[in-house]
Amino acid sequence: MPAQPPTVFPTDPAAWPDFLATTVDASLDAARALIARLKDGTPRTTAEVLAGWNDADIALGSASAVAHLLAEVHPDADLRQAAEERAQAAEDLATERGLDHELWQVLAATDPDGLEPGAARVREHVLRDFRRAGVDRSLEDRDRLRALAQRCTEIGLEFSRNIRDGVRSIRVPLEQLDGLPDDFRAEHPADEDGLVTLTTEYPDLLPVRTYATDPDVRLALTREHQSLGWPANEPLLAELLRLRAERAALLGYPDWPTYDAEVKMIGSGQAIADLIERLDALTAGPAARDVEVMLARYRQDVPDAAAVTPADNLYYEQVIKNEQYDVDAREVREYFRYDAVLPGVLDVVSRLFDIALVPVEAPTWHEDVQVYDVSADGSLIGRVYLDMHPRAGKFNHAAQFGLVPGIAGRSLPEGVLVCNFPTGLMEHDDVLTFFHELGHLVHEVLGGHQEWAMFTGVATEWDFVEAPSQLLEEWGWDAGVLGSFATNAAGEPIPAELVAAMRRADGFARGAWTRRQLNFTALSYGLHADPPADLAGYTADVDARFGPYTPIPDTHQYAGFGHLEGYGSAYYTYLWSLVIAKDLRTAFTAGLMDPVVGRRYREAILAPGGSADAADLVEGFLGRPSSFEAFEAWLAQGA
């Protein structure tokens, strides 16, 4: 049993500033001391140098994880700001370490001969990262690179804060809720003026876009959502793109995507461009056909409708699926009550990976957060936190955050799921999102038992990170899996026939969905490959080429595109990983709940964390290199 106990959060609201001091500040101080010790001139063996580096990695990673999490989820704005300042400090220290010429010389002087494979991999990656930070550049260049990295961190935190705190709303007459489910209408009573407030948070946004028969209310709310972060984020994004381009140039790369992709599975910026072209050819036809069907149906309601916009697509997808595939989304959602979905999905994952998630009572940052201890093979292997519903000032998308890096023999991994689900009935898409994000969380815990901090948890190549999550979404389409927890108010399980119809209906608009992801991919890549002077104009050009939907005028979706900060030029990750996920799915030939394959997948893909190259992990599991074949077949099924 590791010596370090699980994180203990304060129970007294007044104690949170001290918590930051005794966790984040103390860990940053420890990291600084460990770095200084490596440079104190004391002769050390290669093993001792690498061990010292690992200790500093653990301290720095621990500080960064806590700071970044609390900056996104703590209910107190002052505490979020204090955490954000610590997150900046952690990123600045990481930048300083990467540009520390003296420290680099200590690592470069180590002897690679005789190292065990894990240590050799650490040494190789550390020296690579030093080079990519610019440690071998002139003093003047290093100073500039340091300033650029620090400013990029500052911009990124502000960019994210503007999205998180920039929730928008509209007020509409009660009749504009026509088409929305009864439970939604009951939860949104009219105020004294007879108006209903709808926000851009997902529990409002998605039902309105999916069910509201009034195109004006769909348009109004979608327009607000596509203006999140604007205008504040426009100059921030423009500066971030310029600074990343300058960093890449100083480091000898032609552009940011080339620099960024060097350490990812895809390998090069040109390979991203090639992927975009390949997917363009695969998706253009299917997407156009999907949109034609939607527009034809739209014109039955609005004869002079000229185009399908992002305010229309979800609504007409569900209308067409209802009329042509006999799938009524309102009926489907009756089987997905949050109180049943939560334990049901956790049970599925527990059985699949042969683990146990046991609820525990422990203090957290908010009363809604639930805590579970995770066990496997009779031993405690980690702790997870589920923060599942929206609130003011909270991260307003869905993501998994690390909290404690798991280190073999020293600390168990702790991870956090941050979502924004309704407390009542859920959309099927919500259930898929739950499976997806849980895929990250399970990866964090099962992979969080490495000796080396830089390879623990989900620390694989970044463009592989989404593959295990997208694979786990497959369980959300399986009749047997859904039937184990999805029940209506009468306790009746979701019929297998309905799930089969849902699967058939899911083929509709698959081309358009993939094309929309490609649109974001091309925007993410193009903005970084050659930063434009006119962000809105460039975005319009990308939308015009890749669509598939006609953009809503006077919106600024790039200002609320949070992935441009975190993923940078690498939004392609989602489609790249989807190709791999569809290939991994082919191994489950005897059914998705096959315990033998589930255990083999756990051990071959999840448990290694980043201790081996992702391509090697995939090949080891499949018995062959990954291919596009399964993805192309999946895409063709929707044509």
Phi, psi and omega per residue, in radians:
M1 nan 2.254 -3.131
P2 -1.062 2.634 -3.133
A3 -1.225 -0.575 -3.045
Q4 -1.371 2.144 3.118
P5 -1.337 2.944 3.075
P6 -1.078 2.804 3.113
T7 -1.038 2.378 3.070
V8 -1.997 1.919 -3.136
F9 -1.493 2.726 -3.133
P10 -1.139 2.589 2.991
T11 -1.737 -0.349 3.111
D12 -1.710 2.106 -3.133
P13 -0.924 -0.545 -3.108
A14 -1.273 -0.210 -3.072
A15 -1.550 -0.086 -3.064
W16 -1.127 -0.700 3.077
P17 -1.020 -0.695 3.081
D18 -1.149 -0.600 3.100
F19 -1.062 -0.769 3.091
L20 -1.056 -0.689 -3.114
A21 -1.177 -0.723 -3.063
T22 -1.467 -0.215 3.072
T23 -1.896 -1.184 -3.053
V24 -1.176 -0.950 -3.088
D25 -1.068 -0.751 -3.129
A26 -1.123 -0.679 3.127
S27 -1.195 -0.652 3.088
L28 -1.144 -0.719 3.086
D29 -1.092 -0.710 3.118
A30 -1.116 -0.710 3.117
A31 -1.099 -0.756 3.121
R32 -1.069 -0.741 -3.130
A33 -1.139 -0.694 3.138
L34 -1.161 -0.679 3.103
I35 -1.135 -0.767 3.130
A36 -1.091 -0.667 -3.127
R37 -1.121 -0.631 3.106
L38 -1.119 -0.413 -3.064
K39 -1.821 0.182 -2.992
D40 -1.426 0.037 3.084
G41 1.567 -0.103 3.108
T42 -1.198 2.216 3.114
P43 -1.045 2.330 -3.129
R44 -2.400 2.563 3.032
T45 -1.283 2.892 3.082
T46 -1.016 -0.729 3.140
A47 -1.076 -0.689 -3.136
E48 -1.199 -0.687 3.105
V49 -1.101 -0.810 -3.121
L50 -1.163 -0.614 3.091
A51 -1.144 -0.709 3.096
G52 -1.136 -0.698 3.073
W53 -1.077 -0.738 -3.133
N54 -1.120 -0.709 3.100
D55 -1.058 -0.725 3.109
A56 -1.161 -0.673 3.074
D57 -1.015 -0.774 -3.115
I58 -1.112 -0.813 -3.121
A59 -1.113 -0.776 -3.121
L60 -1.194 -0.739 3.128
G61 -1.120 -0.665 3.126
S62 -1.126 -0.797 3.139
A63 -1.096 -0.791 -3.097
S64 -1.112 -0.742 -3.087
A65 -1.090 -0.850 -3.120
V66 -1.101 -0.771 -3.098
A67 -1.120 -0.828 -3.118
H68 -1.127 -0.682 3.129
L69 -1.107 -0.923 -3.053
L70 -1.174 -0.485 3.061
A71 -1.128 -0.395 -3.094
E72 -1.763 -0.366 -2.965
V73 -2.208 -0.300 -3.043
H74 -1.187 2.393 -3.065
P75 -1.251 -0.307 -3.115
D76 -1.617 2.156 -3.067
A77 -1.103 -0.657 3.135
D78 -1.158 -0.672 3.109
L79 -1.190 -0.684 3.083
R80 -1.035 -0.731 3.133
Q81 -1.135 -0.741 3.114
A82 -1.094 -0.690 3.104
A83 -1.164 -0.677 3.125
E84 -1.094 -0.685 3.094
E85 -1.096 -0.664 3.089
R86 -1.201 -0.651 3.089
A87 -1.060 -0.723 3.074
Q88 -1.074 -0.757 -3.138
A89 -1.093 -0.693 3.126
A90 -1.145 -0.761 3.117
E91 -1.141 -0.663 3.118
D92 -1.121 -0.708 3.112
L93 -1.135 -0.692 3.086
A94 -1.077 -0.689 3.094
T95 -1.123 -0.800 3.132
E96 -1.029 -0.758 -3.128
R97 -1.101 -0.735 -3.112
G98 -1.168 -0.376 -3.125
L99 -1.884 0.206 -3.121
D100 -1.393 1.795 -3.051
H101 -1.078 -0.711 -3.126
E102 -1.153 -0.742 3.121
L103 -1.138 -0.695 3.091
W104 -1.014 -0.739 -3.139
Q105 -1.101 -0.629 3.088
V106 -1.085 -0.804 -3.134
L107 -1.223 -0.685 -3.118
A108 -1.154 -0.442 -3.119
A109 -1.428 -0.095 3.136
T110 -1.240 2.735 -3.063
D111 -1.774 2.104 -3.120
P112 -1.322 -0.258 -3.064
D113 -1.176 2.364 3.028
G114 1.403 0.051 3.133
L115 -1.314 2.492 3.024
E116 -1.183 2.767 -2.973
P117 -0.965 -0.715 -3.130
G118 -1.101 -0.779 3.128
A119 -1.147 -0.693 3.121
A120 -1.110 -0.669 3.115
R121 -1.160 -0.717 3.098
V122 -1.056 -0.868 -3.116
R123 -1.012 -0.788 -3.140
E124 -1.065 -0.786 -3.110
H125 -1.217 -0.673 3.139
V126 -1.112 -0.809 3.131
L127 -1.144 -0.647 3.052
R128 -1.065 -0.782 -3.098
D129 -1.199 -0.611 3.033
F130 -1.029 -0.817 3.141
R131 -1.063 -0.761 -3.106
R132 -1.216 -0.416 3.056
A133 -1.323 -0.389 3.138
G134 1.714 0.398 -3.071
V135 -1.106 -0.416 -3.112
D136 -1.605 0.118 3.129
R137 -1.463 3.052 3.128
S138 -1.130 2.818 3.124
L139 -1.016 -0.715 3.128
E140 -1.080 -0.776 3.124
D141 -1.156 -0.679 3.130
R142 -1.112 -0.694 3.102
D143 -1.102 -0.718 3.136
R144 -1.194 -0.718 3.119
L145 -1.093 -0.666 3.098
R146 -1.097 -0.814 -3.138
A147 -1.102 -0.707 3.130
L148 -1.109 -0.799 -3.122
A149 -1.115 -0.718 -3.136
Q150 -1.142 -0.721 3.125
R151 -1.187 -0.660 3.100
C152 -1.074 -0.705 3.091
T153 -1.093 -0.778 3.141
E154 -1.062 -0.784 3.121
I155 -1.095 -0.781 -3.102
G156 -1.039 -0.739 3.119
L157 -1.137 -0.721 3.132
E158 -1.198 -0.702 3.112
F159 -1.013 -0.830 3.140
S160 -1.156 -0.674 -3.138
R161 -1.116 -0.685 -3.141
N162 -1.132 -0.584 3.074
I163 -1.274 -0.800 -3.095
R164 -1.097 -0.738 -3.058
D165 -1.632 0.000 -3.024
G166 -1.726 0.507 -3.135
V167 -0.979 2.342 -3.127
R168 -1.977 2.924 -3.139
S169 -2.645 2.833 3.006
I170 -2.280 2.772 3.052
R171 -2.116 2.239 -3.039
V172 -2.342 2.701 3.053
P173 -1.110 2.681 -3.084
L174 -0.988 -0.604 -3.093
E175 -1.173 -0.310 3.123
Q176 -1.355 0.003 3.039
L177 -1.613 0.127 3.114
D178 -0.952 2.371 -3.139
G179 1.690 -0.414 -3.130
L180 -1.322 2.574 -3.102
P181 -1.035 2.707 -3.084
D182 -1.049 -0.690 -3.105
D183 -1.162 -0.601 3.091
F184 -1.137 -0.803 -3.128
R185 -1.100 -0.665 3.138
A186 -1.145 -0.565 -3.130
E187 -1.447 -0.070 -3.113
H188 -2.236 1.211 -3.137
P189 -1.225 2.714 3.093
A190 -1.269 2.612 3.091
D191 -1.515 -2.962 -3.077
E192 -1.148 -0.308 3.088
D193 -1.606 0.037 -3.122
G194 1.383 0.316 -3.094
L195 -1.994 2.620 3.132
V196 -1.895 2.323 3.106
T197 -1.596 2.227 3.071
L198 -2.100 2.314 -3.118
T199 -1.879 2.950 3.099
T200 -1.435 0.074 3.048
E201 -1.209 2.617 -3.014
Y202 -0.985 -0.699 3.141
P203 -1.078 -0.322 3.003
D204 -1.705 -0.820 -3.001
L205 -1.047 -0.886 -3.020
L206 -1.172 -0.788 3.075
P207 -1.071 -0.689 3.141
V208 -1.118 -0.810 3.140
R209 -1.148 -0.459 -3.059
T210 -1.563 -0.625 -2.941
Y211 -2.077 -0.393 -3.038
A212 -1.118 2.121 -3.131
T213 -1.312 -0.370 -3.123
D214 -1.424 1.966 -3.116
P215 -1.119 -0.433 -3.110
D216 -1.196 -0.701 -3.139
V217 -1.266 -0.633 3.052
R218 -1.047 -0.783 -3.115
L219 -1.143 -0.768 -3.075
A220 -1.084 -0.786 -3.097
L221 -1.280 -0.681 3.116
T222 -1.123 -0.682 3.109
R223 -1.055 -0.747 3.120
E224 -1.122 -0.728 3.141
H225 -1.113 -0.644 -3.125
Q226 -1.414 0.109 3.039
S227 -2.042 0.205 3.084
L228 -0.994 2.411 3.082
G229 1.405 -0.102 -3.105
W230 -1.790 2.465 0.145
P231 -1.572 -0.128 -2.997
A232 -1.003 -0.647 -3.027
N233 -1.424 -0.222 -3.108
E234 -1.093 -0.946 3.115
P235 -1.150 -0.536 3.099
L236 -1.116 -0.786 3.140
L237 -1.132 -0.739 3.133
A238 -1.045 -0.740 3.125
E239 -1.179 -0.733 -3.139
L240 -1.038 -0.768 3.126
L241 -1.101 -0.738 3.123
R242 -1.112 -0.764 -3.097
L243 -1.195 -0.670 3.073
R244 -1.111 -0.703 3.097
A245 -1.087 -0.715 3.129
E246 -1.151 -0.728 3.093
R247 -1.017 -0.834 -3.134
A248 -1.041 -0.769 -3.116
A249 -1.116 -0.747 3.123
L250 -1.075 -0.520 -3.128
L251 -1.559 0.030 3.050
G252 1.582 0.334 3.136
Y253 -1.893 2.623 -3.110
P254 -1.253 -0.433 -3.127
D255 -2.856 2.974 -3.105
W256 -1.132 -0.755 3.136
P257 -1.028 -0.640 3.117
T258 -1.116 -0.768 3.096
Y259 -1.105 -0.849 -3.024
D260 -1.169 -0.682 -3.044
A261 -1.332 -0.234 -3.062
E262 -0.993 -0.572 -3.075
V263 -1.852 0.297 3.117
K264 -1.922 2.948 -3.140
M265 -0.973 -0.712 -3.021
I266 -1.162 -0.551 2.919
G267 1.605 -0.512 -3.075
S268 -2.759 2.743 3.067
G269 -1.117 -0.653 3.124
Q270 -1.085 -0.601 3.120
A271 -1.152 -0.545 3.053
I272 -1.141 -0.823 3.109
A273 -1.031 -0.701 3.122
D274 -1.136 -0.694 3.108
L275 -1.091 -0.736 3.123
I276 -1.055 -0.760 3.136
E277 -1.133 -0.715 -3.137
R278 -1.119 -0.776 -3.138
L279 -1.249 -0.520 3.061
D280 -1.027 -0.830 -3.129
A281 -1.131 -0.624 -3.093
L282 -1.313 -0.521 -2.959
T283 -1.849 -0.309 -3.025
A284 -1.016 -0.871 -3.118
G285 -1.138 -0.942 3.131
P286 -1.012 -0.702 -3.136
A287 -1.132 -0.754 -3.133
A288 -1.078 -0.704 3.129
R289 -1.144 -0.717 3.107
D290 -1.039 -0.806 -3.086
V291 -1.186 -0.616 3.078
E292 -1.055 -0.734 3.121
V293 -1.125 -0.759 3.128
M294 -1.103 -0.757 -3.102
L295 -1.140 -0.696 3.109
A296 -1.064 -0.732 3.119
R297 -1.218 -0.661 3.089
Y298 -1.004 -0.733 -3.089
R299 -1.224 -0.298 3.003
Q300 -1.178 -0.538 3.114
D301 -1.577 -0.684 -3.092
V302 -2.275 1.596 -3.004
P303 -0.941 -0.543 -3.113
D304 -1.691 0.281 3.098
A305 -1.019 2.250 -3.051
A306 -1.708 -0.422 -3.035
A307 -2.828 2.775 3.014
V308 -1.679 2.156 3.132
T309 -1.905 3.028 3.051
P310 -1.097 -0.173 3.031
A311 -1.475 -0.178 -3.040
D312 -1.982 -0.457 -2.903
N313 -1.126 -0.760 -3.119
L314 -1.143 -0.656 3.134
Y315 -1.112 -0.849 -3.083
Y316 -1.334 -0.402 2.977
E317 -1.061 -0.836 -3.087
Q318 -1.250 -0.563 3.085
V319 -1.109 -0.828 -3.118
I320 -1.157 -0.698 3.125
K321 -1.147 -0.562 3.095
N322 -1.243 -0.835 -3.027
E323 -1.363 -0.620 -3.033
Q324 -1.808 -0.364 -3.092
Y325 -2.118 0.027 3.103
D326 1.038 0.711 3.076
V327 -2.128 1.932 3.116
D328 -1.698 1.981 -3.090
A329 -1.043 -0.508 3.104
R330 -1.176 -0.667 3.075
E331 -1.171 -0.731 -3.100
V332 -1.051 -0.791 -3.058
R333 -1.150 -0.358 3.100
E334 -1.097 -0.333 -3.130
Y335 -1.627 -0.045 -3.058
F336 -2.091 1.357 3.061
R337 -1.528 2.253 -3.039
Y338 -0.922 -0.732 -3.078
D339 -1.103 -0.407 3.090
A340 -1.681 -0.586 -3.129
V341 -1.123 -0.748 -3.084
L342 -0.982 -1.035 3.138
P343 -1.159 -0.526 -3.114
G344 -1.160 -0.814 3.136
V345 -1.155 -0.726 3.106
L346 -1.068 -0.666 3.124
D347 -1.155 -0.706 3.117
V348 -1.058 -0.829 -3.122
V349 -1.152 -0.647 3.112
S350 -1.082 -0.789 -3.131
R351 -1.213 -0.684 -3.117
L352 -1.089 -0.779 -3.047
F353 -1.778 0.118 3.117
D354 0.983 0.899 3.082
I355 -2.244 2.934 3.090
A356 -2.190 2.346 3.037
L357 -1.992 1.966 -3.032
V358 -1.963 2.130 3.124
P359 -1.076 2.447 3.086
V360 -2.318 2.651 3.056
E361 -1.559 2.083 3.134
A362 -2.709 2.525 3.119
P363 -1.172 2.573 3.118
T364 -2.434 -2.969 -3.128
W365 -1.457 -0.209 3.129
H366 -2.718 2.575 -3.061
E367 -1.115 -0.398 3.139
D368 -1.306 -0.309 -3.022
V369 -1.284 2.310 3.096
Q370 -1.878 2.543 -3.034
V371 -2.120 2.392 3.127
Y372 -2.343 2.405 2.924
D373 -1.576 2.463 -3.097
V374 -1.945 2.248 3.125
S375 -2.173 2.655 3.061
A376 -2.589 2.366 3.102
D377 0.929 0.650 3.060
G378 1.456 0.046 -3.107
S379 -2.161 2.541 3.042
L380 -1.212 2.256 -3.094
I381 -2.135 -0.052 3.119
G382 2.936 3.111 3.106
R383 -2.381 2.459 3.124
V384 -2.275 2.676 -3.118
Y385 -2.193 2.339 3.130
L386 -2.007 1.939 3.110
D387 -1.956 1.671 -2.741
M388 -1.910 -0.133 -3.030
H389 -2.187 2.654 -3.096
P390 -1.244 2.683 2.982
R391 -2.791 2.879 -3.084
A392 -1.060 2.338 3.053
G393 1.424 -0.006 -3.111
K394 -1.597 2.601 2.975
F395 -0.767 2.214 -2.955
N396 -1.921 0.471 3.025
H397 -2.111 -2.488 3.061
A398 -2.418 2.306 -3.084
A399 -2.842 2.846 3.004
Q400 -1.907 2.299 3.115
F401 -2.011 2.427 2.966
G402 -1.317 2.681 3.064
L403 -2.187 -0.895 3.086
V404 -2.247 2.145 3.079
P405 -1.221 2.241 3.136
G406 -1.369 2.244 3.133
I407 -2.251 2.179 -3.062
A408 -0.916 2.204 3.090
G409 1.359 -0.017 -3.061
R410 -2.198 -0.795 -3.114
S411 -2.668 2.516 3.061
L412 -1.506 2.542 3.135
P413 -1.185 2.500 3.010
E414 -2.253 2.291 -3.124
G415 -2.341 2.811 -3.034
V416 -2.298 2.298 3.029
L417 -1.736 2.140 -3.139
V418 -2.060 1.949 -3.104
C419 -2.286 3.102 -3.138
N420 -2.418 1.073 -3.097
F421 -1.563 2.695 2.992
P422 -1.197 2.790 3.138
T423 -1.524 -0.228 -3.132
G424 -1.871 -2.116 -3.126
L425 -1.293 2.447 -3.112
M426 -1.949 2.643 2.943
E427 -1.284 2.730 3.050
H428 -1.056 -0.599 3.085
D429 -1.064 -0.592 3.068
D430 -1.094 -0.712 -3.141
V431 -1.110 -0.727 3.101
L432 -1.109 -0.691 3.094
T433 -1.094 -0.693 3.103
F434 -1.057 -0.867 3.088
F435 -1.003 -0.772 -3.105
H436 -1.029 -0.949 -3.084
E437 -1.182 -0.549 3.076
L438 -1.149 -0.517 3.051
G439 -1.037 -0.718 3.055
H440 -1.107 -0.783 -3.060
L441 -1.117 -0.750 3.110
V442 -1.122 -0.699 3.087
H443 -1.053 -0.749 3.127
E444 -1.025 -0.739 -3.068
V445 -1.400 -0.869 -3.088
L446 -1.189 -0.545 3.108
G447 -1.561 0.021 -3.010
G448 -1.637 0.786 -3.123
H449 -2.378 0.709 -3.138
Q450 -1.627 2.763 3.050
E451 -1.279 -0.578 -3.012
W452 -1.828 2.211 -3.055
A453 -1.070 -0.590 -3.053
M454 -1.248 -0.141 -3.132
F455 -2.081 0.186 -3.027
T456 -1.581 2.650 3.112
G457 1.192 -2.274 -3.087
V458 -1.551 0.382 -3.046
A459 -1.383 0.890 2.998
T460 -1.589 -3.084 2.991
E461 -0.983 2.438 -2.974
W462 -1.086 -0.558 -3.109
D463 -1.459 0.106 2.970
F464 -1.783 -0.293 -3.005
V465 -0.945 -0.640 -3.074
E466 -1.406 -0.249 -3.063
A467 -1.091 -0.880 3.112
P468 -1.052 -0.580 3.134
S469 -1.241 -0.750 3.140
Q470 -1.216 -0.541 3.036
L471 -1.096 -0.772 -3.060
L472 -1.139 -0.379 3.050
E473 -1.042 -0.469 -3.134
E474 -1.002 -0.547 -3.123
W475 -1.181 -0.390 3.107
G476 -1.350 -0.022 3.099
W477 -1.983 0.045 -3.053
D478 -1.621 2.227 -3.069
A479 -1.071 -0.747 -3.141
G480 -1.139 -0.720 3.119
V481 -1.124 -0.894 -3.115
L482 -1.116 -0.664 -3.138
G483 -1.109 -0.303 -3.122
S484 -1.364 -0.255 -3.139
F485 -2.518 -0.316 -3.068
A486 -1.501 1.872 -3.123
T487 -2.309 2.679 3.095
N488 -1.523 -3.032 -3.072
A489 -1.083 -0.442 3.124
A490 -1.488 -0.014 -3.135
G491 1.484 0.150 -3.132
E492 -1.455 2.303 3.141
P493 -1.199 2.689 3.124
I494 -1.056 2.241 -3.084
P495 -1.140 2.472 3.102
A496 -1.059 -0.573 3.129
E497 -1.133 -0.632 3.110
L498 -1.191 -0.720 3.113
V499 -1.113 -0.686 3.105
A500 -1.099 -0.699 3.098
A501 -1.157 -0.671 3.086
M502 -1.068 -0.685 3.140
R503 -1.170 -0.717 3.101
R504 -1.117 -0.776 -3.122
A505 -1.137 -0.497 -3.135
D506 -1.120 -0.373 3.083
G507 -1.162 -0.484 3.111
F508 -1.254 2.363 3.129
A509 1.252 0.214 3.088
R510 -1.142 -0.687 3.097
G511 -1.106 -0.740 -3.141
A512 -1.163 -0.695 3.116
W513 -1.092 -0.813 -3.132
T514 -1.129 -0.648 3.110
R515 -1.136 -0.653 3.100
R516 -1.117 -0.723 3.057
Q517 -1.106 -0.659 3.098
L518 -1.147 -0.639 3.082
N519 -1.003 -0.850 3.115
F520 -1.124 -0.658 3.123
T521 -1.079 -0.826 -3.136
A522 -1.131 -0.642 3.112
L523 -1.164 -0.827 3.131
S524 -1.006 -0.801 -3.133
Y525 -1.215 -0.853 -3.025
G526 -1.154 -0.685 3.105
L527 -1.032 -0.606 -3.107
H528 -1.543 -0.536 -3.111
A529 -1.164 -0.633 3.140
D530 -2.667 1.454 -3.031
P531 -0.924 2.143 -3.089
P532 -1.457 2.716 3.062
A533 -1.287 -0.543 -3.089
D534 -1.982 1.716 -3.093
L535 -1.114 -0.767 -3.117
A536 -1.135 -0.749 -3.140
G537 -1.136 -0.737 3.133
Y538 -1.142 -0.750 3.118
T539 -1.043 -0.714 3.115
A540 -1.087 -0.681 3.121
D541 -1.128 -0.739 3.117
V542 -1.133 -0.748 3.112
D543 -1.072 -0.685 -3.123
A544 -1.131 -0.605 -3.126
R545 -1.410 -0.780 -2.973
F546 -1.795 -0.397 3.087
G547 0.889 -2.285 0.034
P548 -1.484 -0.206 -3.074
Y549 -1.738 2.659 3.128
T550 -1.254 2.206 -3.078
P551 -1.090 2.670 3.058
I552 -1.470 2.180 -3.122
P553 -1.047 2.641 3.030
D554 1.082 0.579 2.997
T555 -2.017 2.894 -3.042
H556 -2.470 1.116 -2.990
Q557 -1.091 -0.484 3.127
Y558 -1.068 -0.482 -3.135
A559 -1.244 -0.392 3.108
G560 -1.929 0.207 -3.120
F561 -1.483 1.461 -3.020
G562 -1.012 -0.496 -3.136
H563 -1.118 -0.374 3.110
L564 -1.129 -0.425 3.054
E565 -1.476 -0.953 -3.038
G566 -1.319 -0.777 -3.106
Y567 -1.598 -0.351 -3.124
G568 1.083 -2.151 -3.135
S569 -1.477 0.094 -2.941
A570 -1.857 0.503 3.044
Y571 -1.095 -0.355 3.059
Y572 -0.936 -0.347 -3.124
T573 -0.851 -0.697 -3.059
Y574 -1.131 -0.747 3.134
L575 -1.349 -0.671 3.073
W576 -1.019 -0.828 3.139
S577 -1.209 -0.539 3.109
L578 -1.127 -0.669 3.060
V579 -1.000 -0.804 -3.137
I580 -1.172 -0.730 -3.115
A581 -1.068 -0.750 3.116
K582 -1.105 -0.575 3.102
D583 -1.251 -0.725 3.105
L584 -1.071 -0.588 3.141
R585 -1.033 -0.510 -3.081
T586 -1.151 -0.282 -3.126
A587 -1.316 -0.340 -3.073
F588 -1.573 1.057 -3.044
T589 -1.240 -0.448 -3.102
A590 -1.666 0.208 3.141
G591 2.026 2.650 -3.048
L592 -1.191 -0.407 -3.130
M593 -1.697 0.326 3.083
D594 -1.076 1.960 -3.052
P595 -1.193 -0.477 -3.133
V596 -1.198 -0.840 3.136
V597 -1.215 -0.650 3.103
G598 -1.037 -0.752 3.125
R599 -1.189 -0.702 3.132
R600 -1.139 -0.686 3.092
Y601 -1.124 -0.776 3.101
R602 -0.967 -0.799 -3.048
E603 -1.370 -0.553 -3.062
A604 -1.538 -0.576 -3.030
I605 -1.899 -0.798 -3.008
L606 -1.523 -0.847 -3.032
A607 -1.063 -0.585 -3.114
P608 -1.210 -0.225 -3.068
G609 0.983 -2.268 3.119
G610 -1.801 0.377 -3.058
S611 -1.299 -0.122 3.069
A612 -2.516 2.802 3.102
D613 -1.117 2.451 -3.083
A614 -1.048 -0.682 3.136
A615 -1.051 -0.636 3.119
D616 -1.240 -0.652 3.094
L617 -1.095 -0.774 -3.126
V618 -1.125 -0.787 -3.135
E619 -1.123 -0.651 3.113
G620 -1.125 -0.635 -3.130
F621 -1.330 -0.770 -3.079
L622 -1.460 -0.356 -3.052
G623 1.395 0.223 -3.141
R624 -2.893 2.830 3.053
P625 -1.141 2.685 3.112
S626 -1.202 2.637 -3.138
S627 -2.388 2.972 3.111
F628 -1.447 -0.137 -2.920
E629 -0.991 -0.849 -3.095
A630 -1.162 -0.671 3.116
F631 -1.117 -0.795 -3.136
E632 -1.104 -0.660 3.103
A633 -1.141 -0.735 3.110
W634 -1.076 -0.766 -3.129
L635 -1.140 -0.688 -3.124
A636 -1.153 -0.515 3.132
Q637 -1.113 -0.402 -3.140
G638 -1.629 -0.088 -3.062
A639 -1.280 nan nan
